[in-house]
């Protein structure tokens, strides 16, 4: 007798509840198509453009869902998170909208555009040297000292459910898909999107794409054992996470169909292609999905209907320009 499938930490009902909380707070981001991309791939490709989300990335969905679901007493005490940028901005804005103080732990080398934006939303930023301490340890200590609620970047049920609303909107807009390519860092986005896909289009194959230098999620998926990376050296700063989380790992194993990697050269080429051909600003991490499709990392039959999640558009142009 087969053992029962383990109960997963997030289900589609949680995504639906998140969508209700986000109504009138998060943007229903556009779905774009491009004839040149369709000709190049031989597929009908739909881009869910979370670079047009509030703070310029999908992260606002999960952050707002998590902070809004705290008790009034917890919100009064404040929240804390740790992030290289997009989640930092998301929690800062969500906290400001909900009337609570946010403390954000960020690395000293965080992109200036993201650092300035986080402070601009009114958050207190605490910088740290990533070679001397870990952001999780520093945030945990500050949370205990100040009585703050921790809103981690990805390994949190409300954060995962919030991110899944992006996929919910995509399927409601375009109907069923055959493949869905999603960027992967800590797994919050792909976990939530995979939960929504399983409910709304169970025949659709969810493909995670991460940078080659930070391939911990791919190795975890392939081996079935949680793997890690230490400070991966990749231009995709949103995917420099050490590993999948305790919640996202089982969701990836159960709901994602394949995991692939692209190198930084391939990633930058895909990003620049989107800039030039679609006339929209996408950050390197946000282009992981299109790079995975362009580089034929998965055998996608011609004529397939393909979804691509563009996760963000917060580009540090000065830092990126020399690489282009």
C-alpha positions as CSV (number, residue, x, y, z in Angstrom):
1,X,0.0,0.0,0.0
2,X,1.3,3.4,-0.9
3,X,1.8,5.9,1.9
4,X,-0.4,9.0,1.8
5,X,0.9,12.1,0.2
6,X,2.2,14.4,3.0
7,X,0.0,17.4,3.9
8,X,1.6,20.4,2.2
9,X,2.0,23.7,4.2
10,X,0.0,25.8,1.7
11,X,-3.1,24.9,-0.3
12,X,-5.1,26.7,-3.0
13,X,-7.6,28.0,-0.4
14,X,-4.8,30.0,1.2
15,X,-4.0,31.5,-2.2
16,X,-7.7,32.5,-2.6
17,X,-7.7,34.1,0.8
18,X,-4.5,36.0,-0.1
19,X,-6.1,37.3,-3.3
20,X,-9.0,38.6,-1.2
21,X,-6.6,40.5,1.2
22,X,-4.7,41.9,-1.8
23,X,-7.7,43.2,-3.6
24,X,-7.4,47.0,-4.0
25,X,-3.9,46.9,-2.5
26,X,-1.7,45.0,-5.1
27,X,-1.8,45.7,-8.8
28,X,-3.4,43.2,-11.2
29,X,-0.3,43.2,-13.4
30,X,-0.5,43.0,-17.2
31,X,0.0,39.9,-19.3
32,X,2.0,40.8,-22.4
33,X,2.8,38.9,-25.6
34,X,5.4,39.5,-28.2
35,X,5.3,38.3,-31.8
36,X,9.1,38.2,-32.1
37,X,9.3,35.9,-29.0
38,X,6.6,33.7,-30.5
39,X,8.5,33.3,-33.8
40,X,11.8,32.6,-32.0
41,X,10.3,29.9,-29.8
42,X,7.5,28.5,-32.0
43,X,5.2,28.9,-29.1
44,X,2.5,31.2,-27.9
45,X,4.2,32.9,-24.9
46,X,2.4,34.9,-22.2
47,X,4.5,37.1,-19.9
48,X,3.0,37.8,-16.4
49,X,4.7,41.2,-15.8
50,X,5.4,41.5,-12.1
51,X,7.9,44.2,-12.9
52,X,4.8,46.4,-12.9
53,X,3.8,45.3,-9.4
54,X,4.0,47.8,-6.5
55,X,7.7,48.2,-5.5
56,X,8.6,46.8,-9.0
57,X,8.4,43.1,-8.1
58,X,6.1,40.2,-7.1
59,X,7.3,40.4,-3.5
60,X,4.6,42.9,-2.5
61,X,2.0,40.2,-2.8
62,X,3.5,38.0,-0.1
63,X,4.6,40.8,2.1
64,X,1.3,42.5,2.2
65,X,-0.6,39.2,2.8
66,X,1.7,38.3,5.7
67,X,1.7,41.6,7.4
68,X,-2.0,42.1,7.0
69,X,-2.7,38.7,8.5
70,X,-0.9,39.6,11.8
71,X,-2.9,40.5,14.8
72,X,-3.4,44.2,15.6
73,X,-1.1,43.8,18.6
74,X,1.7,42.3,16.5
75,X,1.4,45.0,13.9
76,X,1.6,47.6,16.7
77,X,5.0,46.1,17.8
78,X,6.3,46.1,14.3
79,X,7.9,43.7,11.8
80,X,11.4,42.8,10.7
81,X,12.8,41.0,7.7
82,X,16.0,40.3,5.9
83,X,16.5,40.8,2.2
84,X,18.8,41.9,-0.5
85,X,16.2,44.3,-1.9
86,X,12.8,43.4,-3.4
87,X,11.3,41.8,-0.3
88,X,12.9,44.6,1.8
89,X,10.9,47.2,-0.2
90,X,7.8,45.1,-0.1
91,X,7.7,44.7,3.6
92,X,8.6,48.4,4.1
93,X,5.7,49.4,1.9
94,X,3.2,46.9,3.3
95,X,4.1,48.0,6.8
96,X,3.7,51.7,6.0
97,X,0.3,51.0,4.4
98,X,-0.8,49.0,7.5
99,X,0.5,51.6,10.0
100,X,3.3,49.6,11.5
101,X,7.1,50.1,11.8
102,X,9.4,47.9,9.7
103,X,13.0,47.1,10.4
104,X,14.9,45.7,7.4
105,X,18.3,43.8,7.6
106,X,20.2,44.3,4.3
107,X,23.7,43.5,3.2
108,X,26.2,46.3,2.9
109,X,26.5,45.6,-0.9
110,X,22.8,45.6,-1.6
111,X,21.9,47.4,-4.9
112,X,21.7,51.1,-4.1
113,X,18.4,51.5,-6.0
114,X,16.8,48.9,-3.7
115,X,18.4,50.3,-0.5
116,X,17.3,53.8,-1.2
117,X,13.8,52.7,-2.1
118,X,13.5,50.7,1.2
119,X,14.4,53.7,3.2
120,X,12.1,55.8,1.1
121,X,9.1,53.8,2.3
122,X,10.0,54.7,5.9
123,X,11.7,51.6,7.0
124,X,14.7,51.4,9.4
125,X,17.5,49.7,7.5
126,X,20.2,47.8,9.5
127,X,23.2,46.9,7.3
128,X,25.4,43.9,7.9
129,X,28.6,42.4,6.5
130,X,27.6,39.1,5.0
131,X,31.1,37.7,5.5
132,X,30.9,38.3,9.2
133,X,27.4,37.3,10.2
134,X,24.2,35.9,8.7
135,X,21.1,38.0,8.1
136,X,18.9,35.4,9.7
137,X,20.9,35.4,13.0
138,X,20.9,39.2,13.1
139,X,17.2,39.5,12.4
140,X,16.4,36.9,15.0
141,X,18.3,38.7,17.6
142,X,16.7,42.1,16.8
143,X,13.3,40.5,16.8
144,X,13.8,39.1,20.2
145,X,15.2,42.3,21.6
146,X,12.4,44.5,20.2
147,X,9.4,42.2,20.1
148,X,9.1,42.3,16.3
149,X,7.4,39.8,14.1
150,X,9.7,38.2,11.5
151,X,8.4,38.2,7.9
152,X,11.0,36.0,6.1
153,X,11.5,36.5,2.4
154,X,10.1,33.1,1.3
155,X,9.7,30.4,4.0
156,X,6.4,31.6,5.4
157,X,3.0,30.3,4.6
158,X,1.3,33.7,4.1
159,X,4.2,34.9,1.9
160,X,4.0,31.8,-0.3
161,X,0.2,32.1,-0.6
162,X,0.5,35.7,-1.5
163,X,3.0,35.0,-4.3
164,X,0.7,32.4,-5.7
165,X,-1.9,35.0,-6.5
166,X,0.3,36.0,-9.5
167,X,-0.3,32.6,-11.1
168,X,-4.0,32.8,-10.2
169,X,-4.3,36.1,-12.1
170,X,-2.3,34.7,-15.1
171,X,-4.6,31.6,-15.5
172,X,-7.7,33.7,-15.0
173,X,-6.5,36.0,-17.8
174,X,-5.3,33.6,-20.5
175,X,-6.8,30.2,-19.6
176,X,-4.9,27.0,-19.6
177,X,-1.1,26.7,-20.4
178,X,1.1,23.8,-21.3
179,X,4.3,25.1,-19.5
180,X,5.0,27.8,-16.9
181,X,8.5,29.0,-16.3
182,X,9.1,30.6,-13.0
183,X,12.3,32.2,-11.4
184,X,13.6,30.5,-8.3
185,X,15.5,31.9,-5.3
186,X,14.3,30.6,-2.0
187,X,11.3,29.0,-3.6
188,X,8.5,31.2,-2.3
189,X,7.3,32.4,-5.7
190,X,7.5,29.0,-7.5
191,X,5.9,27.3,-4.5
192,X,2.9,29.6,-4.5
193,X,2.6,29.6,-8.3
194,X,2.8,25.8,-8.4
195,X,0.0,25.4,-5.8
196,X,-2.2,27.7,-7.9
197,X,-1.2,25.9,-11.2
198,X,-2.0,22.5,-9.7
199,X,-5.5,23.8,-8.8
200,X,-6.3,25.8,-12.0
201,X,-4.4,24.0,-14.7
202,X,-3.2,20.6,-13.4
203,X,-1.9,19.5,-16.8
204,X,0.5,22.5,-17.0
205,X,4.1,21.7,-16.3
206,X,5.8,24.1,-13.8
207,X,9.5,24.7,-14.6
208,X,11.7,26.4,-12.1
209,X,14.7,28.3,-13.4
210,X,17.7,29.5,-11.3
211,X,21.2,30.8,-11.9
212,X,23.8,28.1,-12.5
213,X,26.1,29.6,-9.8
214,X,23.3,29.2,-7.2
215,X,21.9,25.8,-8.2
216,X,20.9,24.6,-4.8
217,X,17.2,24.3,-5.6
218,X,17.9,22.3,-8.8
219,X,20.2,19.9,-6.8
220,X,17.6,19.6,-4.1
221,X,14.9,18.8,-6.6
222,X,17.0,16.2,-8.5
223,X,18.3,14.5,-5.3
224,X,15.2,14.8,-3.1
225,X,17.5,16.1,-0.3
226,X,17.9,19.7,0.7
227,X,21.1,21.2,-0.7
228,X,22.6,24.7,-0.1
229,X,24.9,27.3,-1.7
230,X,27.0,29.8,0.2
231,X,26.9,33.4,-1.2
232,X,26.5,32.3,-4.8
233,X,28.3,34.6,-7.3
234,X,25.6,35.5,-9.8
235,X,24.2,38.7,-11.4
236,X,20.8,37.5,-10.3
237,X,20.9,39.1,-6.9
238,X,17.3,38.1,-6.1
239,X,18.4,34.4,-6.4
240,X,21.4,34.5,-4.1
241,X,19.6,32.5,-1.4
242,X,21.4,29.8,0.5
243,X,18.7,27.1,0.1
244,X,15.1,26.3,-0.3
245,X,13.1,26.5,3.0
246,X,11.4,24.1,5.3
247,X,8.1,25.0,3.7
248,X,9.1,25.7,0.1
249,X,11.2,22.5,-0.3
250,X,8.3,20.0,0.1
251,X,6.1,22.2,-2.1
252,X,8.7,22.2,-4.8
253,X,9.1,18.4,-4.6
254,X,5.4,17.8,-4.8
255,X,4.1,20.5,-7.2
256,X,7.0,21.5,-9.5
257,X,7.7,19.3,-12.5
258,X,11.3,20.2,-13.4
259,X,14.2,22.5,-12.3
260,X,16.8,23.9,-14.7
261,X,19.7,26.4,-14.6
262,X,21.1,29.1,-16.8
263,X,24.5,30.9,-16.6
264,X,24.9,34.6,-16.2
265,X,25.8,35.1,-19.9
266,X,22.6,33.4,-21.0
267,X,20.6,35.3,-18.4
268,X,21.9,38.7,-19.4
269,X,21.3,38.0,-23.0
270,X,17.6,37.1,-22.3
271,X,17.2,40.2,-20.1
272,X,18.7,42.5,-22.8
273,X,16.4,40.8,-25.4
274,X,13.4,41.7,-23.3
275,X,14.6,45.3,-22.9
276,X,15.1,45.7,-26.6
277,X,12.2,43.8,-28.1
278,X,9.5,44.3,-25.5
279,X,10.5,47.8,-24.4
280,X,10.1,46.9,-20.7
281,X,12.7,47.0,-17.8
282,X,13.4,43.6,-16.3
283,X,16.1,42.9,-13.7
284,X,18.4,39.8,-14.1
285,X,16.5,37.6,-11.7
286,X,13.2,38.6,-13.4
287,X,14.6,37.2,-16.7
288,X,15.3,33.7,-15.5
289,X,12.2,32.2,-16.9
290,X,12.6,33.6,-20.4
291,X,16.3,32.5,-20.4
292,X,15.2,29.0,-19.5
293,X,12.9,28.9,-22.5
294,X,15.3,30.6,-24.9
295,X,18.1,28.2,-24.0
296,X,16.0,25.1,-24.6
297,X,16.6,23.8,-21.1
298,X,13.3,21.9,-21.4
299,X,12.0,20.3,-24.6
300,X,8.9,22.4,-25.2
301,X,7.0,21.2,-28.3
302,X,6.3,23.8,-31.0
303,X,2.8,25.3,-30.7
304,X,2.8,25.0,-26.9
305,X,1.1,27.7,-24.8
306,X,3.8,28.9,-22.4
307,X,3.6,31.2,-19.4
308,X,6.7,33.2,-18.2
309,X,6.7,34.9,-14.8
310,X,8.8,38.1,-15.0
311,X,9.5,38.5,-11.3
312,X,10.8,42.1,-11.1
313,X,12.3,45.2,-12.7
314,X,14.4,46.8,-10.1
315,X,17.6,47.3,-11.9
316,X,20.8,48.9,-10.5
317,X,21.7,50.3,-13.9
318,X,25.1,51.6,-12.9
319,X,26.2,48.2,-11.5
320,X,24.8,46.3,-14.5
321,X,26.0,48.5,-17.3
322,X,29.6,47.2,-17.3
323,X,28.3,43.7,-17.6
324,X,26.4,44.5,-20.8
